[in-house]
Amino acid sequence: MDDLAALLSDLLCGDDRRAEQAAQTLARHPQALPELYKLLDSPDPEHRWWAVRTLAGCEPVEQTTRRLLAALEDDSSEVRQAAALALCHCPDLQAAPALIRALTDPDPMVVGLAGNALTLLKSEVVPALAAALDETDNPAARREIVRSLAEIGDPRAIPALMKAIQSDSALMQYWAEHGLEKLGLGMVFVKPS
């Protein structure tokens, strides 16, 4: 137990090098999970960030995933970023609804990381992404959804990509074209004779 206390002390010491070493070691100790969960309730965002960073390296368990999902709604944008990145390291389909909500986060880094995490969920998340594209007016969320659909490359995304190609947004058009090309449906221009 003294070893665990020393590692937790190093995690919160303020020296990033020592904290990172402690995080990597703590991630391999399942008995550290209760202490890491407690840190997620700390009033100090730096403590919450290090807890999320450490949990990202742990073996995925349902309770950890739930805690990471809650961290996606933290007051600190840095903690939300760490949570979205952690969900990239341990993709879990149950995270899809929270990640889709995170696409409307005011922090662009959270939006991009949430999109990356959704892309890693692959084809299983395509119907939810297509539905979210129809339901949101948030421009950043819409761009990220189209990017994810394009990167996943599932044929079920074709109708959503076809709609997105007609958007006024050059980025949405780009990603829609990319996705359609990836699916073998790129535009072919024929010069009239």
N, C-alpha and C positions, 0 to 999 in steps of 0.2 A: 504494500500500500504506500510506503514511503517513496518508492520509485514512481508510482503514479502521481503522487503529490508533487514530486520534483519536476516531472514532465509537464504537468499542468502549470506549474510556476514558470517554467521556461516558455511555455506557450504564450503566457501573458506578460512576459518580461519587458517587452518593448524593443527588443533586439530581433529584427526580422530573421537573421540567420539562425539564431538559437530557436526562435519560435517555429521556423520552418522544419528544422530537425526534430523538434518535439512533436509537431503535427504529424510528420511521417511515422514516427515511432508510435504515437498514440493511436493512429489509424489501424495499427496491427493488434491493438489490445481491446478486445470486446468489453472488458471490465471498465474501460474509460467512457463508454457510451453514456451512462447516467450523468457523469460529470460534464460531458460535452453538451448534453441536453439542458442541464442547468445553466450553462454559459449562454445558451440561446435566449435566456430570459434576463440576461445582464442588462443594466441600464447603459453600459458602455458599448457603443457600436463596434469598437475595435475587438472587444472580447467576443461579441456575436460573430464578427467576421472570421476570427480565428477558429471558432467552434464550427462554423459552416465549412471553412477550408479543410479542417481536419475530418469532418464527416464525409467530405467528398472522397477521401481516400479509404474510407472504411468499406468493408463488405456490405453491399446493399441489404438492408432489412426493412421491412414495412414501416416500422416506427421511425427509422432514419429518413426514409422518403417523405413521410408525413411532416417531419420537422423541416426538411428542406423546402417542401411546398409552402409551409407557413413562413419560412424565411423569404420567400418570393414577395411577400407583402410587408416586409420590414420597413420601418421608417427611413433607414439608411440606404441610399442607393448602392453603396459599396457592398452591403450585406446582400441586397437583392441581386447584384451582379454575381457575387460569389455563389449564391444559391442556384442561379441559372447555369453557371459554369459547372457546378457540382452535378446538376441534372444532366449535363452533357456527358459527364464521366460515367454515370450509371443510368442510362435511359430506362424509363419505366412508363408504360402506357397509362398507368393511373395518374401520371403527372400531366397528361395532355390538356385537360381542362384548365389547370392553373397556368400552364405555359401559354396557352392561347390567351388567357386574361392578361398575362404579363406582356403580351405584344402591344398593349396600350399603355405601358409604363411610360412616364415622362422621361426616363433616362434612356437614351438611344443604345447604350451598351447593354442594358437589360433586354431591350427589344431584340437586338441582334443575337444575344446569347440564347434567349428563349427560342428564337427561330432556329438556331443551330440545334438545340435540344430536340425540338419538334422534328427536324429533318432526320435526326438519328433514330426516331421512332419508326421511320420508313412508312411503308404502305398502310400500316394499321391506322395511321392518323389522317390519311387522305380525306375520308368522308367528313371528319370533324373540321379539318382545315377548309374544305370547300364550303361547308356550312358557315363557318366563321367569316369567310370572305363575303358571303351574301349578307351577313348580319352586322358587319361593322362599317362605320364611315370613317374611322381613324386612318388617315393616309399612311402613317408609319406601319400600322398593323397590316393594312392591305398589302403594302409592298413586301413585308416580311412573309406573309402568307404565300404570296405568289412565288417569292424566292424559294421557300421551303417546298412548295408543290413542284416547282421546276427541278429542284435538286433531287427530290425523291424519285421522279420519273415514273410515276404510276399512271397507266392509261385512264384510270378513273378521274384523273385531274384534268383531262382534256377539255371538258366543258368550261371549267373555271378558268383555265388558261386561255381559251378562246375568248371569253368575256374580257379577261384582263388585257388582252392584246389591243382591245378597242379603247383602253383607258387613255386619259389625257396625260398620265404620268409616263415619262420616258423610261423611268426605272421599271415600272410595272410592265411596260411593253417589252423592254429588254429581257426581263426574266420570263415573261410568257413565251417570247420567241425562243429563248434558250430551252425552256422546258419542252416546247413542241418539237424543236429540232432533236432534242435528246430522245424523244419518243418516235422519231422518224417522220414527223409531220411538218418539217420546215417548209417555208414558202419556196416555191419554185416559180421563177419568173420566165415566161416564154416570150421571146421577141416575135411579134406578129410578122408574117412574111408578106 
